[in-house]
Amino acid sequence: MQRCMPVTTSRITIEEDKLGGKPCIRGMRLSVQDVLGYMASGMSESEILEDFPALEKEDFQAIYKFAAQMTGNRSVG
């Protein structure tokens, strides 16, 4: 069965040689899954931005959109 991947953007990239092909933020070695995990553990966007200064506030919108696509929400566009 072929897995359908959402379209990546300039903010969410998938590179086979980086983090095993996990979706990353702008080619960094920081995955979408990592950021969502930090948020799930209670960290705020501000705290994550403090810990990862290379991140930009606009990256969060891309992360949320990507996560919605991965869970099958077709209304995100």
C-alpha positions, 0 to 999 in steps of 0.5 A: 500500500502506497502512503500518500504524503501531504505536499511539503512547503518551504517551511516543512521539508522531507529529506531522506538523508535528514532524520530518516526522512521525517518532516522537518522545519525548513531543512533543520534537524528539528522535526515536526514531531519534535515540536508537536511533542514539546507542545503536547508536554506543555511548552508554549510557542514562546518557550519553544522559540526561546529554546530553538532560536532558529525557529520562527513564529510562522513555522508554527502555522506550517506545523499545524497545517501539516499535522491537520493534513496528516490526520486527514483534515481535508478542509485545511488549505 
